[in-house]
C-alpha cells in the first residue's frame, strides 16, 4: 500500500519535471539563419530560367487581379451558406472560454441576409490589412479549450489575412451594411465594410500598371504623400510602381473616401524594404526573404496578422512572382507531386535527399506544408510555421508541446521532446509527399 501511494505521488512529479525540461533539439542546435544552409557555390545562380520568370510573373499578376475580371458572383448560394451549415452543428466557445449563446448564429445569419444573395456585385480593393472571416463577425469561434490543439489561436471563423492592395469582387452586403462578402484572388469570405473600397473602371485602368513592388521586409509603415499612415507593408503584398528612384519606389496605394469609393494615393517605399517583382530566384534571395520571416509567431488563418504554414509559403514566394494558393492541400498540388505515403520513414527521407531542390520543393502532410531549404550534415532541413508537437501522456492523454512560430528544423522536429505521440507526433510518419514546383525545363 505504501509503495502504491508513493507511485501515485511520484508519477505526476516526474511528469511535471519532464514537461519543464522538454524542448525540440532542433531549436537548440540548428542555427535559425537560412544563410547557414545555402550552397556557397550556387549562391547567386538563378534556380529558374530568367526568361521564363517573366511568364511566371505574368501568371501571378493575372491570378492576383482575377476578381476584377468578374461581372457577377462566382459562388452559388449553397457555397456561401456552408459556414452556417457546418458551425450550427458544433459547440463554439468565445474569447471568454464560455459557450456562445444558442441564438448567436441565428442572429448572424439574419444579418448576413443571404436570402437576397448576391445583392451587390461590384469590384473593390482592400485598403488596409484585414481579416477574411468565415461568417460576418469579429468574434472568435474556438473549440473546447481543454482539448489539445484547440482553443487559442484556432479561431475557426478566421479564414485568412488579406493585405492592403488586394483586388476583390464584392458580391454581397449584410443587412446592417457593416460586412461585405468578397471574393479575393485566393478565397471567399466576409470583410468589414470600412476595410474595402468600391472601385470603378477608371480606378482599375490606372491601378493595373506594368510593374509592381513586393515588400522584402515585414511590417513596414506606409504613409501617403501627405504623411498620413495608411497600413503596414507585409512580405506577401504588392503595389504598382509609379516611378523608380535611386533609393526608393514611388507607388500607388488605395484609399477609401467618405462615400466608400476607392481613390489612388501615392507613397514612397525604400529599396531596402522592397524590390521590383519578380526578384531573381537565387539561393541568396530566397534565404533573404526566409530570414525576414524566421521566428515569426504562428497565426492560424492569419490570426492577428501572423502566418500559418500555408501563409508562410504563399508570402515567401510572392516577391519572386510565383503564385501559390492559400491552403496547404492546394499548394501540394502546385507542381510535380511525388507520393510518399506508403513508404517507411527512412525511405521517405532518402527520396527527399535525392529529389528535393532547395526552396523549390514543398514537403506535405495532411494539414501542414513545409519548404525544403537544403541539408546539414546530410540531413534534410525544412522551413515551416507550426503550432507544436503532438504528445501523449502516460495516461494516454493527448497534449501539445507548443512551438508557435516559424522555424528551421529537420524532418524530425520532435527530437528531444518527451512523451511524443509515437503515431501522430513524428513528422516522417505523417509526410505524404513532396511537390517539386517546376518541371526540369524551367530549371537552370
N, C-alpha and C positions, 0 to 999 in steps of 0.2 A: 504493500500500500504506500509506504514511504517513497519507494522508487517511482511508483506511478505518479505521485504528486510532484516529485522532483522533475520528472519529464514534462509534466504539464506546465511547470514554471520555466523550464529550460528552453523548450522548443520556441515559444514566442520570443524569448530573449535572443536566441540565435538568429531567428528570422529577422528581427528588427536590426540586429547588427549587420546582417548581410545586405539589407536594403541601403544602409548608410555607406557601406564600403563599395557597393556595386557601381560600375561605370564602364562604358564601352572602351576597350583597349584602343581602338582606332582613334578615338577623340583625344586620347592621351599621348599617343605615339606618332600619329601621322601629322606632319605639318599641314595646317589648313591654309595652304598657299598654292593655288593652281600652277604657278610658275615653277614649283619644285618638281613637277612631273612631266614637263614638256620635253620633247626630243630636241636637244640643242642644235642638232644638225639640220633640222627642218623648221626651225622656229618661225621664219618669215616666208616660207614657201606656201603659196596658196594651196589649200587642200582640194579646192574645186576649180575647174577650168574657169578663168576670169571672164572669158567671152560668154559663158553660159550664165554667169552670175547676173548679167543684165536681164536675161529672160526669167530667171528665178525671181528677181526683184520685181519685175513687171507683174508676175503672177501674184506676188504678195500684195501689190497695190490694188490689183483687180479684186482680190478677195476682201481687202480692207474696205474698199468703197462699194462693195456689193449691195449693202442696204439702200444706197441711193439709186440703184438700178430698178428698184421695186416700184410698182404702180399700185399695188394692193397688198393686203396682208398675206403672208406666206404660210400661216399656220391655220389649221381648222379649229373650230370652237372646242372640240373634244381634246385637242392637244393643249390648249391654253387652260383647260379645266383640270389637267392631270394633278396639279399640286393640291387642289381642293379634294380630289378623289383620294389621293394617297394619304394625306395627313389628317383627314377626317376620321380615319380608321385607327389612328395612333394616339397615344397619350403623350402630349408635349409638355415640357417644363419651360418656364420663363427664366429671366435673369435672377429672380429671387429664389430659384430652385423649387418653386411651387408649381403645381399643375395649372395649366391655362384653364380659364372658365369654359364650361361646356358650350356656351353660345358664342365663344370668341371667333371661331372660324366662320360661323354663320354670319356674323356681322361683317367680317372681312369679305365674304362672298357677296353680300349685299352691296358693299361699297365698290367692289370690282365691277359690278353691273355688266356681267358678261352676257346677259340676255340680249344686249344691244351690240355685242361684238361682231365685226370691228366698227367702231363708231368715229374713228379719227382719220387714219390713213394719210399721214403727212411725213415728210422727210425731216430729220433732225440731226443734231450733233450734241455730244456730251460736252459740257462747258467746264466741269471740274471733276476730279477723281471721285467716283461714287460707287455704290453697291448695286449690283443687279440681283434683285430679290425674287424668290420663287412665288411669293404672294405679296400683295401690296401693304407691307408693314415693315417698320424698322425693328419691331420686337422679335427676339430670337425664339427659335423652336428647338430646344435641346431634348434629347432622350434622357433617361434616368441618370443622374449624376453619380449614382452608386455603381454603375456598370463600367467596367474597364473600357477605355477608348470612347467614352461618351461624355456628355456634359461639355464644358468649355474645352476647346474652341469650336466644337462641332455643332454649329447652328445650321440646321437643315433647311432653313429658309434662305441661306446665303448661297447664291448660285455662282457669282463671280464678282471680282472687282472690274470696273470699267474705267479706263483712263480718259482724261480730258482729250478732246480732239477726235474721239471715236465717232464715225458716222453711224446713224441708226435710222431705222424706219419705225415711226410711231404708229402703231395700229389701233390703239385704244386709250381712252381717257376714263379714269374712275369717276364714279358718281359725285364724289366730293371734290373732284378736279385737283387732287393732290398727288396722284400717281399716273404715270404713263406706262403702258405695256409696250416695250420696244423690242425690235429685232436687231441685235448687234451683228457684227460680222461673224461671231462665233457662238452665240446663244440667245435664247429668248428669256425675257424676264421683266420685272417691274422696276422702274426707276422714279425717284422723286421728281416731280414736275420742275422744281427750281434748278435741277441739275442738267436740264435739257433745254436746247433752243430749237425752235422750228426754223427750217431754212427753205429758201426759195431757189429757183434755178440760177439766178444771178449769183447768189452766195456760193452755190456748188461750182459754177464755172470758174469763179475766182479762187476758190479754195483748192481745187484739184489741179495742182501745178505739176511741173515735170520732175522736180527733185524735192527730197524730204530729208530732214534731220532725224536722227534717232538718238535718244539720250544714252550715254555710256556711263553716266553717274546717276545714282538714285536719290530721289527726294531733293531735287534742285528747285529752289524758289523761282517761279516765273512771274515777272511783273510786266504789265503792259507799258506802252510808250509814255504814259503819264506817271509811271512809277507805282501803280496800284497792283497789289498782289492778286494773282488770279488762281494759281494752283501750283502743285509741286510736279516737276517733270520726273517721270519714272523711267527706269530701264524697261523697255517694252512699249513706250509711247513714241509716236512720230508726229511731225508737223511740217507743213510746206515751207520751203525756203523762198524768201523774197529777194534776199541779197546776201552774197558771200563777202565777208570782210577778212582782213588779215588774221584776226584773232577771235572772230565771232561770226555768228549767223544772225541775220535778221529773219524772223519767221512770222507766219500768220498764226494767230490763236483765235478761237471762237469765244464770243462773249454774248450773254443773254441780255436783251434790252428789257425795259419795264413791261412790255407787252408780250414777252416770251419769245421774241423772234431773235434769230442769230445775226450778229454783226461781226465783222472781221476787224480785229485789232492787230497791232504788230508788237513783237517782243524781241529782245536780244538775248542770245544764249552764247556762252563761251565755247570755244572749240575744245577746251579742256574737259567740258562736261557733255559734249555731243559730237556727232560725226555725220557727214553726209552718207546716207544709206544708198547702196549697201557697203558696209565695212568689209574690207578684204578678209576672206575666211582663212586666216593663218592661225597656227597654234598660239602664237603670241597674242593675237587679238581675241581669240576665244578665251584664253586664260585671263586677259584683261577684264572682260565682261564677267567671267566667273568670279574673279576676285572681288568685284564690286557687290556680288550677290551672296558671297560666303557669310556664314554666321548670322544671316537674317532670320528673324523669328518666323516660325511656321504659322500659316494662316489658312485654315480650311475655307475653300471657296473665295480666297482673297479677304478673309475676315480681318478687319482693322487695317486694311491695305497691306497685309502681309501675304506671302506666297505659299501655296501648297505645292505639291510635286509637279503638277502639270503647268501651273502658272510659272514656275521657275523655268521649265523647259521652253515654254512659249516666249517668255520675256528675254531669255538668253539669246535666242535665235533671231529676234526682231532686228537688232542693228545690222545683221548680215542680209536682211531682206529675205529671210527664209520663213515662210508662213507655217505655223503649226496650229492644229486645232487646240481647243481649250481643255479637253479631258484626256486622261491617260490612255484609255482604250483606243480612242481615235488617233492619238499620237503614235501608238504602237502599229497602226495601220498606214502610217505616212511614209512608208518606204518598203524595202525588201525585208519581209518578216521571216526570221529563221526560228521555227518552233523548237523548244527545248523541254516542253512539259513532261514528257515521259522518260527523260534521261535521269541518270543518277547525278548527284551534286558534282562529283569530280568530273563527269562528262560535260556537264554544262560549263563548268569553269574552263575546261580545256578548249571548248569551241569558242568561248568568249575571248580567250587569249589569242586564238588563231585568227578569228574573223573580225573582231571589233576594231573600228577605226576611231581614234581619239576625237571626241566632240562631234562625230558624225554617226554615232551608234547609240541607240537607246536600249536600255535593259528594262524589261517589263514583267511585272507580276500583276495579278488581278488587284486593281485598286491603287497601284503605285507604279511610277515611272522614274527612271534614273538615267543619267548621262554618263557614258563611259568616257573617261578622260586619259587613260593610259595605264602604265604599270609601275609598281615599285617592288624591286627585288623579285620580279617575275610574277607578282600578284596583281590581278586586275583591280583598278580603282574606279569608283563611281562618285559623281557629284549629285546630291539629291536633297530635297527638303522633306523631312519626315517627323512625325509626332513622337514616335517612340518604338520600343522593342516589346513584343508580347512576352509576358512572363506567366508562370503558373506556380502557385504556392504548394507547400507540402500537403495542404488540404484540398488541392485541385481547384483552387480559386484563380480565375484569370485576372491578370493585372497588366500594368504598363510601367516600364522604365521610360520616363519622359526625356526625350532629347529636345524636341520642339524647335528645330532650326534647320537651316541648310548646312550641309557638311560634306567633307570628303571622307569616304570610308572604303574599305574593301567590300567584297561581296559577302562578307561575314561581319556586319556591324554589331552583331550580338555578342561577339567575343568579349569576355571579361564581365558579362552580365550574369549575375547569379539567378538561378531559378528560371532560366529561359524556357519558354514553351517549346518543347522539342519538335512539335509538329508545325506550329504556326509562327514561332519566333525566329526560325532560321531562314534567312533570306534565300539561300540557294535552293532550299526545298520548295520555295514558292515561285521562283522565277520560271516563267513560262515561255520566254522567247526574247530575242534581240531584234531590233529593227535597224538596218543599215539604210540611212536616209536617202542616199543617192546611188544609182547604178554606176558601174565602172566607167561608163562613157563620160560621166560628169566629173570624174576624179582626175587629179594630176598625179 
